[in-house]
Amino acid sequence: MVTRILCFGDSHVWGYIPNTDHERFSDKERFPKILQKLLGSKYEIIEEGLNSRTLVSEDTRPNKEGRSGSTYLIPCLDSHDPIDLVILMLGANELKHNFNNSSEQIGNLLEKHFVKVILKRKSQFRNTYPKLIIVSPPIINEETEYAQKRYIGGTEKSKQLSKVYAKIAKRNNCEFVDTSQLKVGSDGVHMTKESHTKLAEIIMSKITQSM
């Protein structure tokens, strides 16, 4: 039986190349595809990354409709059912200063609208529920021009968010992956190619130990 794994998240999951105009890392470079290669044919990785995806906030910029992840989550879970495991990497966009969220508020949104929903979403076809790995966003480097325009206070809040997510994972009996040691690129937000590789290796280790 093939283990089906859904990677749900934002531009980190999509594979946004730092400091580019929406260029994407290739199938050999972004972490969901690397994870698929590492795990092999007994696993199926389903990519559901979307640039600018939020938890619940609406992005009012042109051509950014449908970015609220909470409204898409259940249809996504059901369309890919059955799912054995969800890798959830979301919350970075809620760190933007225009949304005015604290790390605790972001954690509350993640737990209520995603963690609880995923863990309680029973398969339509079998008597199973998805397991969950929560992945924190990498630490934002506010010294870059890109981050300064979007993430005032983001460095400290992203550090705090990692701790908040770890507590949520423990409280809900989930696995947690801390990305605070992974490097971001020249825009101060998106992961480098090397970080994508490292993240895939860390997640693979979590999967092989827990499933």
C-alpha positions as CSV (number, residue, x, y, z in Angstrom):
1,M,0.0,0.0,0.0
2,V,1.3,3.5,-0.9
3,T,1.5,6.0,1.9
4,R,-0.1,9.3,0.7
5,I,1.4,12.5,2.0
6,L,-0.1,16.0,1.4
7,C,2.2,19.0,1.5
8,F,0.0,22.0,2.3
9,G,1.4,25.5,2.5
10,D,2.5,28.7,0.9
11,S,5.4,29.8,-1.2
12,H,7.8,27.7,0.9
13,V,6.0,24.6,-0.3
14,W,5.5,25.9,-3.8
15,G,9.3,26.5,-4.0
16,Y,9.7,30.2,-4.6
17,I,13.2,31.2,-5.6
18,P,14.4,34.1,-3.3
19,N,14.6,37.5,-4.9
20,T,12.9,36.5,-8.2
21,D,9.7,37.5,-9.8
22,H,7.8,34.3,-9.0
23,E,10.3,31.9,-10.3
24,R,10.1,28.3,-9.0
25,F,12.7,25.8,-7.9
26,S,12.7,22.8,-10.2
27,D,11.4,19.3,-9.5
28,K,15.0,18.4,-8.4
29,E,15.3,21.4,-6.0
30,R,12.1,22.0,-4.1
31,F,11.6,20.0,-0.9
32,P,8.4,18.1,-1.7
33,K,9.9,16.7,-4.8
34,I,13.2,15.9,-3.1
35,L,11.2,14.2,-0.3
36,Q,9.4,12.1,-2.9
37,K,12.8,10.9,-4.2
38,L,14.1,10.2,-0.8
39,L,11.1,8.2,0.3
40,G,10.7,6.2,-2.9
41,S,7.8,4.6,-4.6
42,K,6.1,3.4,-1.5
43,Y,5.1,7.0,-0.8
44,E,3.2,9.5,-2.9
45,I,3.8,13.2,-2.3
46,I,1.0,15.6,-3.2
47,E,2.0,19.2,-3.7
48,E,-0.4,21.9,-2.5
49,G,1.7,25.0,-2.2
50,L,0.4,28.4,-3.2
51,N,2.2,31.7,-3.2
52,S,0.8,34.2,-0.7
53,R,-1.5,31.6,0.9
54,T,-2.5,32.8,4.4
55,L,-4.3,31.1,7.3
56,V,-7.5,33.1,7.2
57,S,-6.5,36.6,6.0
58,E,-7.6,37.9,2.6
59,D,-5.0,39.3,0.3
60,T,-6.4,42.3,-1.4
61,R,-3.8,42.7,-4.0
62,P,-4.7,42.2,-7.7
63,N,-4.7,38.5,-8.8
64,K,-4.4,37.2,-5.2
65,E,-7.9,35.9,-4.8
66,G,-8.5,32.7,-2.9
67,R,-5.4,32.9,-0.7
68,S,-7.2,32.1,2.6
69,G,-6.0,28.5,3.3
70,S,-8.8,27.8,5.7
71,T,-11.5,27.9,3.0
72,Y,-9.6,25.6,0.8
73,L,-8.4,23.1,3.4
74,I,-11.4,20.7,3.6
75,P,-12.0,20.6,-0.2
76,C,-8.3,19.9,-0.6
77,L,-8.3,17.1,2.0
78,D,-11.4,15.5,0.5
79,S,-10.2,15.8,-3.1
80,H,-7.0,13.9,-2.3
81,D,-8.6,11.5,0.1
82,P,-7.4,9.1,1.4
83,I,-4.5,11.0,3.0
84,D,-2.2,9.3,5.5
85,L,-0.1,12.3,6.5
86,V,-0.3,16.1,6.1
87,I,2.9,18.2,6.2
88,L,1.6,21.7,7.1
89,M,3.9,24.6,6.5
90,L,1.8,27.8,6.8
91,G,1.7,31.0,8.7
92,A,4.6,33.0,7.2
93,N,2.3,35.4,5.3
94,E,0.4,36.2,8.5
95,L,3.6,37.6,9.8
96,K,3.4,40.5,7.4
97,H,3.0,43.7,9.3
98,N,-0.1,44.8,7.5
99,F,-2.0,41.9,9.1
100,N,-0.9,43.0,12.5
101,N,-0.8,39.5,14.1
102,S,1.2,38.4,17.1
103,S,2.9,35.0,17.0
104,E,0.4,33.8,19.6
105,Q,-2.5,34.9,17.4
106,I,-1.0,33.1,14.4
107,G,-0.6,30.0,16.5
108,N,-4.2,30.1,17.6
109,L,-5.4,30.4,14.0
110,L,-3.2,27.5,12.9
111,E,-4.5,25.3,15.7
112,K,-8.2,26.1,15.3
113,H,-8.5,26.2,11.5
114,F,-5.9,23.7,10.5
115,V,-4.5,21.4,13.1
116,K,-7.9,20.5,14.7
117,V,-9.5,20.2,11.2
118,I,-6.9,18.0,9.7
119,L,-6.7,15.6,12.7
120,K,-10.5,15.2,12.8
121,R,-11.1,14.8,9.0
122,K,-11.9,11.2,8.7
123,S,-11.4,9.6,5.3
124,Q,-14.5,9.1,3.2
125,F,-13.3,5.7,2.1
126,R,-11.7,4.1,5.1
127,N,-11.7,4.3,8.9
128,T,-8.6,6.5,9.2
129,Y,-7.6,10.0,10.0
130,P,-4.5,11.9,8.7
131,K,-1.4,12.2,10.9
132,L,0.2,15.6,10.9
133,I,3.7,17.2,10.8
134,I,3.7,20.9,11.6
135,V,6.6,22.9,10.0
136,S,7.5,26.3,11.3
137,P,8.4,29.1,8.8
138,P,12.1,29.9,8.6
139,I,13.4,33.0,10.5
140,I,12.9,36.2,8.6
141,N,15.9,38.4,8.0
142,E,14.6,42.0,8.2
143,E,17.8,43.5,7.0
144,T,16.8,42.8,3.4
145,E,14.8,45.3,1.3
146,Y,12.1,42.7,0.5
147,A,11.5,41.9,4.1
148,Q,11.6,45.5,5.3
149,K,8.7,46.3,2.9
150,R,6.5,43.4,4.2
151,Y,7.7,42.1,7.6
152,I,8.5,44.9,10.1
153,G,9.1,43.0,13.3
154,G,9.1,39.7,11.4
155,T,12.4,38.5,12.7
156,E,11.4,38.3,16.3
157,K,7.9,37.2,15.6
158,S,9.1,34.3,13.4
159,K,11.5,33.2,16.2
160,Q,8.6,33.2,18.6
161,L,6.3,31.5,16.1
162,S,8.6,28.5,16.1
163,K,8.2,28.1,19.8
164,V,4.4,28.5,19.5
165,Y,4.2,25.9,16.8
166,A,6.2,23.4,18.9
167,K,3.8,23.8,21.8
168,I,0.8,23.3,19.4
169,A,2.4,20.1,18.0
170,K,3.0,18.7,21.5
171,R,-0.5,19.6,22.7
172,N,-2.1,17.8,19.7
173,N,0.3,14.8,19.6
174,C,1.8,15.9,16.3
175,E,5.3,15.9,15.0
176,F,7.1,19.2,14.7
177,V,9.9,20.4,12.4
178,D,11.8,23.5,13.4
179,T,13.3,25.4,10.5
180,S,14.9,28.2,12.5
181,Q,18.4,26.9,11.6
182,L,17.7,26.8,7.8
183,K,19.0,29.7,5.7
184,V,16.8,32.1,3.8
185,G,17.9,33.6,0.5
186,S,18.8,37.2,-0.4
187,D,15.2,38.4,0.0
188,G,15.3,37.4,3.7
189,V,12.1,35.3,3.5
190,H,12.3,32.4,1.1
191,M,14.5,29.4,1.6
192,T,17.7,28.7,-0.4
193,K,18.0,25.7,-2.6
194,E,20.3,24.1,0.1
195,S,17.6,24.7,2.7
196,H,15.0,22.9,0.6
197,T,17.3,19.9,0.5
198,K,18.0,20.0,4.2
199,L,14.3,20.4,5.0
200,A,13.4,17.3,2.9
201,E,16.0,15.3,4.8
202,I,14.7,16.4,8.2
203,I,11.1,15.6,7.2
204,M,12.1,12.2,5.8
205,S,13.7,11.3,9.1
206,K,10.5,12.3,10.9
207,I,8.3,10.2,8.6
208,T,10.5,7.1,8.8
209,Q,10.6,7.3,12.6
210,S,6.9,7.9,13.1
211,M,5.1,5.9,10.4
